[in-house]
């Protein structure tokens, strides 16, 4: 059962279905890709009774939900609790998609052994989701694991930081980015997230701990835009940073920017993911960046 029909959930559901699995894709909208192996169901992930009923008989429950950014502290706890309980009672493996917020600002490449030391509410709620799932695993109540990724890019992803750079880069217009355009930043290819989720559910070595999704060497925002322009055969546009004070002022009127200002450190200093553990343990490799960028570009052009 895949919960959430956004880019990650839809990509994971398709990967599973194309591998011959029967997939139940659950979302509030009942949307998702059309495939004979995918059953699309309309339900609220916070509805404990519905999630338990839908999870019965499932091999795995993939938590790919993505509440509105500014509503994480209120919307995530009931969803996480509902899906954890569904996995406990159904016997399904719980595999959750998470990000790197829980680590907070760091001065080194992030690894799974780093403390979840962030203090802001948005980060603590994501960290607590894992801590609760791990406690249940250690108590013998559930089989659970977590895949942590940096900022997504790839087909179907249209709202990430990376995705917002693409249309302007292809049009040759100035690209305005948060923070320092030349700071190294890890970008995780969305299909690699789906591949990792599927593997973590199947391999018992993965259970009871988090794993970083295999991710290529970092690129600055300027380097990413330049690489896209080169692949598209268009001149590299100018890339200009948006100062933090501008984001802070704009946040007075925008809940999204108000929350984003709290995590601008991710773009003002190196933000690098160490994914070597998944590669060494499972043999997972990130899709080479040129291939990932080319596939992403092809998908974007197909939307026009």
VOBA-1610 file (N, C-alpha, C; in pm, whole numbers, padded with zeros to 5 digits, always signed):
BEGIN
Unk+00084-00119+00000Unk+00000+00000+00000Unk+00088+00124+00000Unk+00067+00210-00097Unk+00139+00337-00107Unk+00042+00447-00067Unk+00080+00525+00032Unk-00006+00633+00080Unk+00054+00766+00036Unk-00022+00839-00044Unk+00025+00963-00101Unk+00046+00947-00250Unk-00024+01028-00331Unk-00016+01014-00477Unk+00060+01128-00541Unk+00148+01192-00464Unk+00234+01295-00519Unk+00345+01233-00603Unk+00448+01310-00637Unk+00555+01257-00722Unk+00621+01131-00667Unk+00653+01127-00537Unk+00720+01010-00482Unk+00625+00891-00478Unk+00504+00912-00426Unk+00408+00802-00417Unk+00372+00745-00553Unk+00348+00833-00651Unk+00311+00786-00784Unk+00426+00710-00850Unk+00548+00761-00836Unk+00663+00694-00895Unk+00687+00558-00830Unk+00670+00551-00699Unk+00688+00425-00627Unk+00579+00325-00667Unk+00456+00372-00675Unk+00346+00284-00715Unk+00369+00226-00854Unk+00414+00309-00947Unk+00440+00261-01083Unk+00555+00161-01085Unk+00659+00188-01009Unk+00773+00096-01004Unk+00730-00041-00953Unk+00649-00041-00848Unk+00600-00166-00793Unk+00508-00239-00892Unk+00418-00164-00955Unk+00323-00225-01048Unk+00393-00282-01171Unk+00492-00209-01221Unk+00564-00256-01339Unk+00650-00378-01308Unk+00673-00400-01178Unk+00748-00520-01137Unk+00654-00637-01110Unk+00525-00617-01140Unk+00428-00726-01126Unk+00352-00729-00996Unk+00366-00627-00912Unk+00296-00624-00784Unk+00158-00560-00798Unk+00068-00603-00713Unk-00062-00536-00701Unk-00046-00423-00600Unk-00081-00302-00641Unk-00055-00183-00560Unk-00186-00111-00528Unk-00202-00079-00402Unk-00314+00005-00359Unk-00256+00144-00332Unk-00296+00242-00412Unk-00246+00379-00400Unk-00353+00464-00334Unk-00325+00512-00213Unk-00424+00580-00132Unk-00391+00729-00121Unk-00490+00813-00145Unk-00472+00957-00130Unk-00607+01022-00106Unk-00604+01144-00056Unk-00729+01217-00033Unk-00801+01248-00163Unk-00725+01259-00272Unk-00785+01294-00401Unk-00824+01172-00483Unk-00770+01056-00447Unk-00797+00937-00526Unk-00727+00941-00662Unk-00624+01024-00673Unk-00555+01040-00801Unk-00437+00945-00811Unk-00361+00959-00920Unk-00243+00875-00940Unk-00234+00825-01081Unk-00125+00758-01114Unk-00106+00709-01250Unk-00200+00594-01283Unk-00237+00586-01409Unk-00322+00476-01456Unk-00233+00356-01492Unk-00263+00244-01430Unk-00191+00120-01458Unk-00280+00006-01411Unk-00287-00104-01488Unk-00375-00214-01448Unk-00339-00274-01313Unk-00216-00255-01267Unk-00176-00310-01138Unk-00197-00215-01022Unk-00249-00094-01050Unk-00267+00005-00944Unk-00416+00028-00917Unk-00455+00009-00792Unk-00590+00040-00747Unk-00586+00173-00673Unk-00655+00273-00725Unk-00655+00406-00664Unk-00772+00418-00567Unk-00742+00457-00444Unk-00842+00464-00337Unk-00842+00602-00276Unk-00960+00655-00250Unk-00975+00784-00184Unk-00992+00763-00034Unk-00899+00817+00045Unk-00908+00805+00190Unk-00813+00906+00253Unk-00840+00939+00380Unk-00758+01032+00456Unk-00656+00953+00536Unk-00526+00983+00518Unk-00422+00908+00586Unk-00430+00920+00737Unk-00496+01024+00788Unk-00510+01041+00933Unk-00625+00959+00991Unk-00703+00895+00906Unk-00816+00814+00950Unk-00764+00675+00988Unk-00747+00650+01116Unk-00683+00526+01163Unk-00761+00403+01120Unk-00894+00408+01130Unk-00974+00291+01093Unk-00961+00261+00945Unk-00964+00366+00862Unk-00953+00345+00718Unk-00815+00290+00681Unk-00710+00345+00742Unk-00576+00299+00708Unk-00556+00153+00750Unk-00608+00114+00865Unk-00594-00025+00908Unk-00669-00117+00813Unk-00789-00079+00775Unk-00867-00162+00685Unk-00795-00177+00551Unk-00741-00069+00499Unk-00676-00074+00368Unk-00541-00145+00373Unk-00477-00146+00491Unk-00344-00207+00504Unk-00350-00357+00525Unk-00465-00409+00563Unk-00475-00552+00591Unk-00439-00633+00465Unk-00346-00723+00482Unk-00301-00805+00371Unk-00186-00745+00292Unk-00148-00622+00324Unk-00039-00557+00251Unk+00096-00608+00299Unk+00191-00618+00209Unk+00327-00656+00243Unk+00399-00538+00307Unk+00371-00418+00254Unk+00438-00298+00304Unk+00343-00180+00296Unk+00364-00085+00386Unk+00296+00043+00382Unk+00403+00149+00357Unk+00391+00217+00244Unk+00486+00322+00209Unk+00424+00457+00242Unk+00483+00527+00337Unk+00434+00659+00376Unk+00500+00763+00287Unk+00429+00803+00181Unk+00478+00904+00087Unk+00390+01029+00092Unk+00326+01051+00204Unk+00237+01165+00222Unk+00320+01293+00227Unk+00261+01404+00183Unk+00331+01532+00188Unk+00231+01643+00218Unk+00201+01668+00347Unk+00109+01775+00381Unk+00162+01911+00337Unk+00074+02010+00336Unk+00115+02147+00303Unk+00233+02187+00391Unk+00331+02251+00331Unk+00458+02279+00398Unk+00440+02350+00532Unk+00354+02451+00535Unk+00339+02529+00658Unk+00251+02459+00761Unk+00195+02342+00725Unk+00106+02271+00817Unk+00168+02142+00872Unk+00295+02122+00849Unk+00358+02000+00899Unk+00338+01977+01048Unk+00359+02077+01135Unk+00347+02051+01279Unk+00208+02005+01322Unk+00104+02045+01248Unk-00032+02006+01286Unk-00079+01882+01210Unk-00039+01869+01084Unk-00094+01761+01001Unk-00015+01630+01011Unk+00117+01639+01035Unk+00196+01517+01034Unk+00168+01422+01152Unk+00159+01470+01276Unk+00144+01375+01387Unk+00028+01277+01372Unk-00094+01322+01338Unk-00201+01222+01325Unk-00181+01127+01207Unk-00120+01175+01100Unk-00094+01088+00985Unk+00010+00982+01021Unk+00120+01026+01082Unk+00225+00931+01119Unk+00174+00828+01219Unk+00095+00872+01316Unk+00041+00781+01415Unk-00053+00680+01351Unk-00135+00727+01258Unk-00229+00640+01189Unk-00158+00531+01109Unk-00056+00569+01035Unk+00014+00472+00951Unk+00101+00377+01033Unk+00158+00428+01142Unk+00234+00340+01231Unk+00143+00235+01292Unk+00026+00275+01335Unk-00069+00180+01394Unk-00116+00079+01290Unk-00138+00126+01167Unk-00182+00035+01061Unk-00076-00070+01033Unk+00050-00030+01035Unk+00158-00126+01012Unk+00169-00224+01128Unk+00155-00174+01249Unk+00161-00262+01366Unk+00055-00372+01358Unk-00067-00333+01332Unk-00178-00428+01339Unk-00189-00516+01215Unk-00143-00467+01102Unk-00152-00546+00978Unk-00031-00636+00958Unk+00079-00603+01024Unk+00203-00679+01004Unk+00283-00634+00885Unk+00239-00528+00818Unk+00312-00477+00702Unk+00439-00404+00746Unk+00540-00402+00661Unk+00659-00323+00686Unk+00626-00176+00662Unk+00664-00089+00753Unk+00641+00054+00736Unk+00768+00119+00682Unk+00755+00182+00564Unk+00868+00251+00502Unk+00827+00396+00480Unk+00897+00487+00545Unk+00861+00628+00541Unk+00964+00709+00464Unk+00916+00804+00384Unk+01003+00899+00317Unk+01025+01017+00410Unk+01150+01055+00429Unk+01179+01170+00514Unk+01285+01255+00446Unk+01309+01374+00504Unk+01410+01464+00450Unk+01525+01478+00550Unk+01602+01583+00537Unk+01721+01602+00620Unk+01703+01711+00724Unk+01581+01762+00740Unk+01557+01871+00833Unk+01597+01835+00976Unk+01578+01709+01013Unk+01599+01667+01151Unk+01740+01688+01201Unk+01837+01691+01110Unk+01976+01710+01152Unk+02005+01853+01195Unk+01928+01949+01140Unk+01956+02088+01168Unk+02082+02133+01094Unk+02131+02255+01122Unk+02254+02302+01057Unk+02374+02217+01099Unk+02452+02175+01001Unk+02571+02094+01028Unk+02687+02150+00949Unk+02809+02111+00987Unk+02929+02159+00918Unk+03005+02044+00852Unk+02932+01936+00819Unk+02995+01820+00758Unk+02890+01745+00677Unk+02930+01655+00587Unk+02832+01575+00515Unk+02746+01493+00612Unk+02617+01499+00595Unk+02524+01433+00687Unk+02522+01282+00665Unk+02528+01208+00776Unk+02518+01062+00770Unk+02408+01016+00866Unk+02366+00892+00850Unk+02255+00840+00930Unk+02288+00835+01079Unk+02415+00836+01114Unk+02453+00832+01254Unk+02450+00967+01323Unk+02428+01073+01248Unk+02422+01206+01309Unk+02299+01220+01398Unk+02314+01299+01502Unk+02203+01323+01594Unk+02094+01405+01525Unk+01969+01376+01557Unk+01858+01458+01509Unk+01845+01576+01604Unk+01928+01677+01579Unk+01947+01786+01676Unk+01870+01912+01643Unk+01795+01914+01533Unk+01723+02036+01496Unk+01621+02073+01604Unk+01595+02202+01617Unk+01504+02249+01722Unk+01376+02311+01668Unk+01372+02351+01541Unk+01250+02415+01491Unk+01138+02312+01482Unk+01014+02361+01496Unk+00898+02270+01504Unk+00886+02182+01381Unk+00909+02238+01264Unk+00895+02162+01141Unk+00991+02044+01137Unk+01112+02065+01187Unk+01211+01958+01189Unk+01184+01857+01300Unk+01142+01905+01416Unk+01118+01814+01529Unk+01004+01718+01498Unk+00902+01764+01429Unk+00790+01674+01402Unk+00834+01560+01310Unk+00922+01589+01214Unk+00972+01483+01127Unk+01066+01389+01202Unk+01150+01448+01290Unk+01240+01364+01370Unk+01162+01273+01463Unk+01059+01327+01526Unk+00980+01249+01621Unk+00906+01134+01552Unk+00868+01153+01427Unk+00805+01044+01353Unk+00897+00922+01351Unk+01024+00947+01321Unk+01117+00834+01316Unk+01144+00778+01454Unk+01161+00864+01554Unk+01190+00816+01689Unk+01078+00727+01741Unk+00954+00761+01709Unk+00840+00679+01752Unk+00838+00545+01677Unk+00866+00550+01547Unk+00868+00426+01470Unk+00982+00335+01517Unk+01097+00394+01545Unk+01210+00314+01592Unk+01183+00251+01728Unk+01117+00328+01816Unk+01082+00274+01948Unk+00988+00155+01934Unk+00892+00166+01842Unk+00799+00055+01820Unk+00873-00065+01762Unk+00969-00041+01675Unk+01050-00151+01620Unk+01128-00219+01731Unk+01193-00140+01816Unk+01275-00196+01923Unk+01191-00272+02025Unk+01063-00235+02035Unk+00972-00306+02125Unk+00912-00430+02061Unk+00950-00458+01936Unk+00900-00575+01866Unk+00758-00560+01815Unk+00711-00435+01801Unk+00572-00411+01760Unk+00555-00394+01610Unk+00662-00361+01539Unk+00650-00330+01397Unk+00785-00347+01330Unk+00782-00373+01200Unk+00904-00368+01118Unk+00902-00233+01046Unk+01001-00151+01071Unk+00997-00014+01018Unk+01135+00031+00975Unk+01137+00116+00875Unk+01259+00177+00827Unk+01223+00311+00765Unk+01326+00388+00728Unk+01302+00523+00677Unk+01407+00556+00571Unk+01362+00621+00464Unk+01452+00668+00358Unk+01459+00820+00366Unk+01578+00872+00385Unk+01598+01017+00393Unk+01665+01066+00265Unk+01613+01174+00211Unk+01664+01228+00085Unk+01684+01378+00096Unk+01768+01431+00009Unk+01782+01576-00002Unk+01674+01627-00098Unk+01687+01749-00145Unk+01586+01809-00232Unk+01567+01726-00358Unk+01441+01699-00391Unk+01409+01614-00506Unk+01423+01689-00638Unk+01452+01612-00743Unk+01430+01656-00880Unk+01401+01532-00962Unk+01335+01551-01075Unk+01303+01438-01161Unk+01165+01449-01219Unk+01125+01353-01303Unk+00991+01354-01360Unk+00883+01358-01252Unk+00777+01432-01279Unk+00661+01451-01193Unk+00683+01553-01081Unk+00807+01590-01054Unk+00834+01684-00946Unk+00835+01827-01002Unk+00740+01908-00956Unk+00726+02043-01010Unk+00734+02153-00904Unk+00744+02116-00777Unk+00739+02219-00673Unk+00864+02228-00587Unk+00964+02145-00611Unk+01086+02149-00531Unk+01171+02270-00570Unk+01274+02295-00490Unk+01365+02406-00521Unk+01427+02386-00659Unk+01470+02265-00687Unk+01532+02236-00816Unk+01431+02256-00929Unk+01311+02205-00911Unk+01210+02213-01016Unk+01175+02357-01050Unk+01174+02443-00950Unk+01138+02582-00976Unk+01244+02655-01059Unk+01365+02600-01066Unk+01468+02662-01149Unk+01453+02627-01297Unk+01390+02515-01326Unk+01394+02461-01461Unk+01324+02547-01566Unk+01198+02590-01547Unk+01132+02666-01655Unk+01208+02792-01694Unk+01259+02865-01597Unk+01330+02989-01628Unk+01465+02959-01695Unk+01529+02852-01650Unk+01656+02815-01713Unk+01636+02780-01860Unk+01532+02706-01891Unk+01504+02667-02029Unk+01463+02786-02114Unk+01402+02886-02051Unk+01358+03005-02124Unk+01468+03110-02135Unk+01583+03083-02074Unk+01693+03178-02080Unk+01674+03300-01992Unk+01582+03291-01895Unk+01556+03405-01807Unk+01640+03394-01681Unk+01662+03507-01616Unk+01738+03506-01492Unk+01672+03414-01390Unk+01751+03327-01329Unk+01701+03234-01228Unk+01736+03291-01091Unk+01635+03312-01010Unk+01658+03363-00874Unk+01642+03247-00776Unk+01742+03230-00693Unk+01746+03115-00602Unk+01765+03164-00459Unk+01726+03082-00365Unk+01744+03115-00224Unk+01891+03096-00184Unk+01939+03186-00099Unk+02072+03170-00044Unk+02183+03202-00142Unk+02292+03130-00128Unk+02413+03150-00208Unk+02410+03060-00330Unk+02409+03115-00452Unk+02402+03031-00572Unk+02522+02938-00589Unk+02633+02965-00518Unk+02754+02888-00539Unk+02788+02792-00425Unk+02694+02773-00332Unk+02717+02681-00222Unk+02685+02537-00265Unk+02772+02440-00237Unk+02743+02300-00275Unk+02616+02249-00207Unk+02537+02175-00285Unk+02408+02126-00234Unk+02380+01989-00296Unk+02334+01897-00215Unk+02296+01764-00265Unk+02155+01767-00321Unk+02137+01702-00436Unk+02007+01689-00501Unk+01980+01541-00523Unk+01864+01493-00480Unk+01831+01350-00490Unk+01733+01327-00604Unk+01766+01234-00693Unk+01683+01203-00808Unk+01562+01122-00764Unk+01445+01167-00801Unk+01321+01109-00749Unk+01307+00959-00779Unk+01335+00911-00900Unk+01328+00767-00922Unk+01421+00687-00831Unk+01533+00747-00788Unk+01620+00677-00694Unk+01555+00665-00557Unk+01471+00762-00522Unk+01395+00753-00397Unk+01302+00633-00404Unk+01230+00619-00514Unk+01136+00507-00529Unk+01209+00373-00525Unk+01321+00362-00595Unk+01398+00236-00594Unk+01442+00201-00452Unk+01482+00302-00377Unk+01528+00278-00241Unk+01414+00234-00152Unk+01299+00296-00164Unk+01183+00257-00083Unk+01147+00112-00106Unk+01143+00071-00231Unk+01105-00067-00263Unk+01205-00165-00203Unk+01333-00136-00215Unk+01434-00226-00161Unk+01428-00233-00009Unk+01410-00118+00058Unk+01409-00117+00204Unk+01295-00202+00260Unk+01183-00205+00192Unk+01071-00285+00239Unk+01100-00434+00229Unk+01182-00473+00133Unk+01204-00614+00104Unk+01323-00675+00178Unk+01416-00593+00221Unk+01541-00643+00279Unk+01541-00620+00430Unk+01537-00727+00507Unk+01527-00713+00652Unk+01649-00646+00714Unk+01759-00639+00641Unk+01875-00566+00693Unk+01846-00416+00706Unk+01744-00371+00635Unk+01712-00228+00637Unk+01629-00187+00757Unk+01562-00282+00819Unk+01464-00248+00921Unk+01529-00203+01051Unk+01464-00108+01116Unk+01509-00062+01246Unk+01604+00056+01242Unk+01635+00107+01123Unk+01725+00222+01113Unk+01693+00302+00986Unk+01739+00426+00980Unk+01717+00507+00860Unk+01827+00484+00758Unk+01798+00520+00633Unk+01896+00509+00525Unk+01887+00633+00436Unk+02001+00682+00394Unk+02003+00792+00298Unk+01990+00737+00157Unk+01904+00800+00079Unk+01886+00759-00060Unk+02015+00788-00138Unk+02063+00692-00216Unk+02184+00716-00296Unk+02171+00845-00378Unk+02269+00932-00360Unk+02263+01068-00415Unk+02399+01104-00473Unk+02398+01171-00588Unk+02522+01210-00655Unk+02598+01317-00578Unk+02721+01342-00622Unk+02802+01449-00563Unk+02727+01582-00574Unk+02748+01670-00479Unk+02670+01795-00477Unk+02702+01886-00595Unk+02602+01966-00629Unk+02615+02073-00727Unk+02561+02201-00664Unk+02625+02312-00691Unk+02566+02438-00648Unk+02444+02466-00736Unk+02362+02559-00693Unk+02245+02594-00773Unk+02288+02649-00909Unk+02396+02725-00912Unk+02445+02777-01040Unk+02492+02662-01130Unk+02563+02566-01073Unk+02610+02453-01151Unk+02493+02371-01205Unk+02388+02354-01125Unk+02272+02279-01170Unk+02203+02348-01286Unk+02186+02478-01276Unk+02122+02555-01383Unk+02207+02550-01510Unk+02339+02564-01496Unk+02428+02561-01611Unk+02424+02424-01680Unk+02423+02317-01599Unk+02417+02182-01656Unk+02286+02161-01733Unk+02176+02209-01679Unk+02047+02197-01749Unk+02049+02274-01881Unk+02103+02396-01878Unk+02108+02477-01999Unk+02195+02410-02105Unk+02308+02352-02063Unk+02396+02284-02159Unk+02323+02168-02225Unk+02251+02089-02144Unk+02177+01975-02199Unk+02067+02020-02294Unk+02006+02132-02261Unk+01895+02183-02343Unk+01944+02257-02467Unk+02073+02286-02472Unk+02127+02357-02587Unk+02092+02503-02588Unk+02075+02562-02470Unk+02043+02704-02460Unk+02153+02772-02379Unk+02171+02904-02398Unk+02273+02975-02320Unk+02243+02967-02171Unk+02348+02953-02090Unk+02329+02949-01945Unk+02278+03086-01897Unk+02165+03088-01826Unk+02112+03215-01778Unk+02188+03266-01656Unk+02162+03390-01623Unk+02216+03444-01499Unk+02148+03377-01380Unk+02220+03357-01271Unk+02165+03300-01148Unk+02196+03397-01036Unk+02094+03444-00968Unk+02111+03542-00862Unk+02046+03493-00733Unk+02113+03515-00623Unk+02061+03474-00494Unk+01962+03573-00436Unk+01864+03520-00365Unk+01767+03603-00292Unk+01815+03614-00148Unk+01849+03732-00101Unk+01900+03746+00036Unk+01800+03699+00140Unk+01852+03653+00254Unk+01765+03604+00360Unk+01669+03708+00412Unk+01713+03837+00416Unk+01624+03940+00470Unk+01502+03961+00381Unk+01519+03937+00250Unk+01405+03949+00158Unk+01302+03840+00186Unk+01352+03718+00210Unk+01262+03606+00242Unk+01190+03634+00374Unk+01263+03687+00471Unk+01203+03716+00601Unk+01091+03820+00589Unk+01115+03927+00513Unk+01013+04031+00495Unk+00892+03975+00419Unk+00919+03898+00313Unk+00809+03840+00235Unk+00728+03742+00318Unk+00792+03682+00418Unk+00722+03586+00503Unk+00612+03646+00587Unk+00610+03778+00599Unk+00502+03844+00674Unk+00368+03815+00607Unk+00368+03806+00475Unk+00244+03783+00401Unk+00230+03641+00349Unk+00338+03563+00354Unk+00334+03428+00297Unk+00372+03324+00402Unk+00279+03237+00443Unk+00314+03130+00538Unk+00427+03041+00488Unk+00429+03016+00356Unk+00532+02931+00299Unk+00671+02992+00318Unk+00685+03119+00282Unk+00815+03185+00294Unk+00853+03207+00440Unk+00754+03226+00525Unk+00782+03243+00668Unk+00846+03116+00724Unk+00797+03002+00682Unk+00855+02876+00727Unk+00988+02849+00658Unk+00998+02886+00532Unk+01121+02861+00456Unk+01238+02938+00515Unk+01212+03056+00565Unk+01320+03138+00620Unk+01394+03063+00732Unk+01323+02978+00805Unk+01383+02908+00918Unk+01485+02802+00875Unk+01477+02761+00749Unk+01570+02656+00701Unk+01657+02705+00586Unk+01674+02836+00575Unk+01757+02891+00468Unk+01903+02849+00481Unk+01943+02803+00599Unk+02081+02757+00615Unk+02114+02649+00514Unk+02012+02577+00466Unk+02035+02471+00369Unk+02090+02523+00237Unk+02069+02653+00211Unk+02116+02713+00086Unk+02218+02824+00109Unk+02250+02849+00233Unk+02348+02952+00265Unk+02483+02894+00305Unk+02488+02763+00322Unk+02610+02693+00360Unk+02606+02555+00295Unk+02719+02486+00284Unk+02717+02354+00220Unk+02614+02261+00285Unk+02537+02194+00201Unk+02432+02104+00247Unk+02451+01974+00170Unk+02526+01882+00233Unk+02575+01765+00160Unk+02533+01635+00229Unk+02483+01543+00150Unk+02433+01415+00198Unk+02535+01305+00172Unk+02566+01228+00274Unk+02651+01110+00260Unk+02561+00988+00251Unk+02557+00927+00133Unk+02469+00811+00113Unk+02547+00681+00095Unk+02669+00680+00144Unk+02755+00564+00121Unk+02703+00437+00189Unk+02629+00450+00300Unk+02583+00330+00371Unk+02492+00244+00284Unk+02398+00308+00213Unk+02306+00231+00128Unk+02381+00166+00012Unk+02481+00234-00039Unk+02560+00178-00149Unk+02642+00059-00101Unk+02705+00074+00014Unk+02789-00034+00065Unk+02707-00155+00111Unk+02588-00130+00166Unk+02507-00240+00220Unk+02426-00311+00113Unk+02363-00234+00025Unk+02269-00293-00071Unk+02317-00288-00215Unk+02428-00219-00239Unk+02475-00205-00377Unk+02400-00100-00456Unk+02318-00020-00391Unk+02242+00084-00460Unk+02335+00197-00502Unk+02321+00239-00625Unk+02398+00352-00677Unk+02301+00459-00727Unk+02337+00586-00713Unk+02251+00689-00770Unk+02255+00684-00922Unk+02147+00718-00986Unk+02148+00734-01131Unk+02249+00842-01167Unk+02340+00817-01259Unk+02439+00919-01294Unk+02372+01053-01324Unk+02430+01160-01274Unk+02367+01291-01287Unk+02335+01331-01431Unk+02425+01308-01529Unk+02387+01345-01666Unk+02261+01274-01714Unk+02248+01145-01681Unk+02128+01069-01720Unk+02005+01121-01647Unk+02019+01149-01518Unk+01906+01199-01439Unk+01860+01334-01490Unk+01953+01423-01521Unk+01919+01555-01573Unk+01853+01545-01710Unk+01906+01457-01795Unk+01850+01442-01930Unk+01706+01389-01924Unk+01681+01291-01838Unk+01545+01237-01824Unk+01450+01342-01768Unk+01498+01419-01671Unk+01417+01526-01614Unk+01383+01630-01719Unk+01481+01668-01798Unk+01461+01767-01903Unk+01361+01717-02006Unk+01374+01590-02045Unk+01281+01531-02143Unk+01138+01535-02090Unk+01120+01504-01961Unk+00986+01507-01902Unk+00928+01648-01902Unk+01010+01745-01866Unk+00962+01884-01864Unk+00923+01931-02005Unk+01001+01896-02101Unk+00968+01937-02239Unk+00840+01871-02286Unk+00813+01749-02237Unk+00691+01679-02276Unk+00565+01739-02216Unk+00580+01825-02116Unk+00464+01888-02051Unk+00413+02006-02134Unk+00495+02059-02224Unk+00458+02179-02301Unk+00362+02143-02412
//
